Amino acid sequence: MVCRKEEKFLAYILVLPAVAILGILTLYPFGFMIYLSFHRWKASLPQIPKSFVGLSHFTRLFQDEFFWSAMSVTFRFLVFVVTIEFFLGLFLALILTRDVKGKSIIRTLFLLPMMLAPVAVGLIWRFILNDKVGILNYFFSVIHLPSQSWLGDVHTALGAIMLIDIWQWTPFMILVLLAGLQSLPEEPFEAAKIDGASAWQTFRFITLPLLKPAILIALLFRTIDAYRIFDIIFVTTYGGPVRSTEPLSLYVYRNGFRHYDMGYTAALSLIMLIIIIAISQGYLKLMARGE
């Protein structure tokens, strides 16, 4: 008994540094964010003390047209890119499960965009989509089509950002779904073949149900990642033109690091966190149902 107590005590001592670091790096900033969301504090005027304002930041938030605009951009971007990436990723993953020549090379090429830093990807595409020297407009001129200001037009800017994200992150969907497809048991497929099931019936009633955990994991991670999109937009459009590509993450950044309104920024960050927790809980409940 004494030995076990000593072992437990030693375990707590060994874990304590990690818990302390976790508390300093996550719990304290999180608590400070909640504290700030109920106070007015301008970081540009540190001599003025923080003042308690209650829920005024949250009431201001729901009356803020720029907040709702950023919310609209975020969810349009999120729904579109995650949906396209999922269906495109599933289609390509199904192709890669078949015997295709040079399959290993194709897989490597598919994964290359995902390995690049988002800032580098944004800069590459910024040159590709440039309205004066971009290669895309050059090809348009070759086939006698008018050049477009892809990142400078309110009608095309968000679509161009979506295209960049789809190009970079569809490989993640391919990777997760391909791993899921390769881990499926062979027996149900053999039984379906014996029973004369068509390819569509096999896919609809066997592949998709068995692949559900991998699908939900892929969707969960991509949803979280797409929700906090920042890097690519920051280096391509900076939220323009006319805030047509400004997501919540960039709006929070503007308030915090351009206007130095830290109390309002904390309130915005808290709302962002609550939204993504709610979305994640929805995915986790769907996963739990499938068990």
C-alpha positions in Angstrom: 0.0 0.0 0.0 2.8 2.4 0.9 4.5 1.6 -2.3 1.4 2.4 -4.3 0.9 5.7 -2.5 4.5 6.6 -3.2 4.1 5.7 -6.9 0.9 7.9 -7.1 2.7 10.8 -5.4 5.6 10.4 -7.8 3.2 10.4 -10.8 1.6 13.6 -9.6 5.0 15.2 -9.2 6.0 14.2 -12.7 2.8 15.4 -14.3 2.8 18.7 -12.3 5.2 20.6 -14.6 3.1 19.8 -17.7 -0.1 20.8 -16.0 1.5 24.1 -14.8 2.7 24.9 -18.4 -0.8 24.0 -19.7 -2.3 26.3 -17.2 0.0 29.2 -18.0 -0.3 28.8 -21.8 -4.0 28.1 -22.1 -6.1 28.5 -19.0 -4.7 31.9 -17.9 -5.1 33.5 -21.4 -8.6 31.9 -21.7 -9.6 33.3 -18.3 -8.1 36.7 -19.1 -10.1 36.8 -22.4 -13.3 36.2 -20.5 -12.4 38.9 -18.0 -11.6 41.4 -20.8 -14.9 40.7 -22.6 -16.7 42.4 -19.7 -14.3 45.4 -19.5 -13.4 48.3 -21.7 -9.7 48.6 -22.4 -7.8 50.3 -25.1 -4.3 48.8 -25.5 -3.2 52.0 -27.2 -4.0 53.9 -24.0 -2.4 51.8 -21.3 -2.5 54.7 -18.8 -6.4 54.5 -18.7 -7.4 51.7 -16.4 -9.8 48.9 -17.4 -13.4 49.7 -16.6 -16.2 47.1 -16.1 -19.0 47.4 -18.8 -20.9 44.3 -18.2 -22.6 42.9 -21.3 -22.2 46.1 -23.4 -19.6 44.5 -25.7 -22.0 41.6 -26.5 -25.0 44.0 -27.1 -22.7 46.1 -29.4 -21.6 42.9 -31.2 -25.2 41.9 -32.1 -25.8 45.4 -33.5 -22.5 45.5 -35.4 -23.1 45.3 -39.2 -19.4 44.4 -39.8 -19.7 41.5 -37.4 -22.7 40.1 -39.3 -20.9 40.7 -42.6 -17.9 38.8 -41.3 -20.1 36.0 -40.0 -21.8 35.7 -43.4 -18.4 35.5 -45.2 -17.1 32.9 -42.7 -20.1 30.6 -43.1 -20.4 30.9 -46.9 -16.7 30.1 -47.1 -17.0 27.3 -44.6 -20.0 25.5 -46.2 -18.7 25.8 -49.7 -15.1 24.8 -49.3 -15.8 21.9 -46.9 -18.5 20.5 -49.1 -16.5 20.7 -52.3 -13.3 19.4 -50.6 -15.3 16.4 -49.2 -16.9 15.3 -52.5 -13.8 15.9 -54.5 -11.6 14.2 -51.9 -14.0 11.2 -51.7 -14.1 10.9 -55.5 -10.3 11.0 -55.8 -9.8 8.6 -52.8 -12.1 6.1 -54.5 -10.1 6.3 -57.7 -6.8 5.8 -55.7 -8.1 2.6 -54.2 -8.2 1.1 -57.6 -5.2 -0.3 -59.5 -3.9 2.8 -61.3 -0.5 3.1 -62.9 1.8 5.4 -61.0 -0.5 5.5 -58.0 2.2 6.2 -55.5 3.5 9.2 -57.6 -0.1 10.5 -57.9 -0.6 10.3 -54.2 2.6 12.2 -53.5 1.7 14.9 -56.0 -1.8 15.2 -54.4 -0.2 15.8 -51.0 2.3 18.5 -52.1 -0.2 21.5 -51.7 -1.0 20.5 -48.2 2.7 20.6 -47.2 3.1 24.2 -48.2 2.7 27.0 -45.7 -0.6 28.9 -46.1 1.2 32.2 -46.4 3.4 30.8 -49.3 0.3 29.4 -51.0 -1.4 32.8 -50.7 1.5 34.6 -52.2 1.8 32.1 -55.1 -1.9 32.4 -55.9 -1.7 36.2 -55.6 0.7 36.2 -58.5 -1.3 33.6 -60.5 -4.5 35.7 -60.1 -2.9 39.1 -60.6 -5.0 41.1 -63.0 -2.0 42.5 -64.9 0.8 39.9 -64.9 -1.0 36.8 -63.6 -0.7 33.6 -65.6 -4.5 32.9 -65.5 -5.3 36.2 -67.2 -2.5 35.4 -69.7 -4.3 32.2 -70.7 -7.6 34.1 -70.9 -5.9 36.5 -73.4 -4.6 33.6 -75.5 -8.2 32.3 -76.0 -9.4 35.9 -76.5 -11.3 36.3 -73.2 -11.3 39.5 -71.2 -9.0 39.6 -68.2 -10.5 39.6 -64.7 -9.5 41.3 -61.5 -10.0 38.0 -59.5 -8.9 39.3 -56.1 -10.1 42.9 -56.7 -13.7 42.4 -57.7 -16.4 41.9 -55.0 -18.1 39.3 -57.3 -15.0 37.1 -57.7 -12.7 37.7 -54.7 -14.4 35.3 -52.3 -14.7 32.6 -55.0 -10.9 33.0 -55.7 -10.1 32.5 -52.0 -12.3 29.4 -52.0 -10.5 28.1 -55.0 -7.1 28.5 -53.2 -8.4 26.7 -50.1 -9.8 23.9 -52.1 -6.5 23.5 -54.0 -4.5 23.3 -50.8 -6.8 21.3 -48.5 -8.6 18.7 -50.7 -5.4 16.5 -50.3 -6.2 16.3 -46.5 -9.7 14.9 -47.3 -8.1 12.5 -49.8 -5.6 11.3 -47.2 -8.1 10.7 -44.4 -10.8 9.1 -46.6 -8.2 7.0 -48.4 -6.9 5.7 -45.1 -10.6 4.9 -44.1 -11.3 3.1 -47.4 -8.2 1.0 -47.1 -9.1 -0.1 -43.5 -12.6 -1.3 -44.4 -13.2 -5.1 -44.0 -13.4 -7.1 -47.2 -16.1 -9.6 -46.1 -19.2 -7.3 -46.6 -18.0 -6.4 -50.1 -17.5 -10.0 -51.1 -20.9 -10.9 -49.8 -22.5 -8.0 -51.7 -20.7 -9.2 -54.9 -22.1 -12.7 -54.4 -25.6 -11.3 -53.9 -25.3 -9.4 -57.1 -25.3 -5.9 -55.7 -24.5 -3.1 -58.2 -21.5 -0.8 -57.7 -23.8 2.0 -56.6 -25.7 -0.3 -54.1 -22.4 -1.5 -52.7 -21.2 2.1 -52.3 -24.5 3.4 -50.9 -25.2 0.6 -48.4 -21.8 -0.7 -47.5 -19.0 1.7 -48.2 -20.6 4.9 -46.9 -21.9 3.5 -43.6 -18.6 1.8 -42.9 -16.7 4.9 -43.8 -18.8 7.2 -41.6 -16.2 7.6 -38.8 -13.5 8.6 -41.2 -15.9 11.0 -43.0 -16.9 12.7 -39.8 -13.3 13.0 -38.6 -12.3 14.6 -41.9 -15.2 17.0 -41.9 -14.6 17.9 -38.2 -10.9 18.8 -38.8 -11.6 20.7 -42.0 -14.5 22.6 -40.5 -12.4 23.8 -37.6 -9.6 24.7 -39.9 -11.8 26.5 -42.5 -13.6 28.3 -39.7 -10.5 30.1 -38.6 -9.2 30.9 -42.1 -6.8 33.9 -41.8 -3.3 33.4 -43.5 -4.4 33.2 -47.1 -6.9 36.0 -46.9 -4.4 38.2 -45.0 -1.8 37.9 -47.8 -4.1 38.0 -50.8 -7.0 40.5 -50.2 -6.7 41.6 -46.6 -10.5 41.2 -46.3 -11.3 43.4 -49.4 -12.6 44.6 -51.6 -15.2 46.3 -49.4 -14.9 43.6 -46.7 -16.3 41.0 -49.2 -13.6 38.5 -48.1 -13.3 39.5 -44.4 -14.0 36.5 -42.1 -14.5 36.6 -38.4 -10.9 35.8 -37.7 -9.7 38.8 -39.7 -12.4 41.0 -38.1 -11.1 40.0 -34.7 -7.6 40.8 -35.8 -8.6 44.3 -37.1 -10.3 45.2 -33.8 -7.4 43.9 -31.7 -4.3 45.0 -33.6 -5.5 48.0 -35.6 -8.1 49.6 -33.3 -6.6 48.2 -30.1 -10.1 47.7 -28.7 -9.2 44.7 -26.5 -12.4 44.4 -24.6 -14.5 44.2 -27.8 -11.9 41.9 -29.4 -12.2 39.5 -26.4 -16.0 39.4 -26.7 -15.7 38.6 -30.5 -13.1 35.9 -29.7 -15.4 34.4 -27.1 -18.4 34.3 -29.5 -16.1 32.7 -32.2 -15.1 30.0 -29.6 -18.7 29.3 -28.6 -19.7 28.9 -32.3 -16.9 26.4 -33.1 -17.5 24.4 -29.9 -21.2 24.1 -30.8 -20.3 22.9 -34.4 -17.7 20.4 -33.0 -20.3 19.1 -30.5 -22.6 18.4 -33.4 -20.0 16.3 -35.2 -19.1 14.5 -32.0 -22.7 13.6 -31.4 -23.0 12.2 -34.9 -19.8 10.1 -34.2 -21.3 8.8 -31.0 -24.5 7.7 -32.8 -22.5 5.6 -35.2 -20.8 3.6 -32.4 
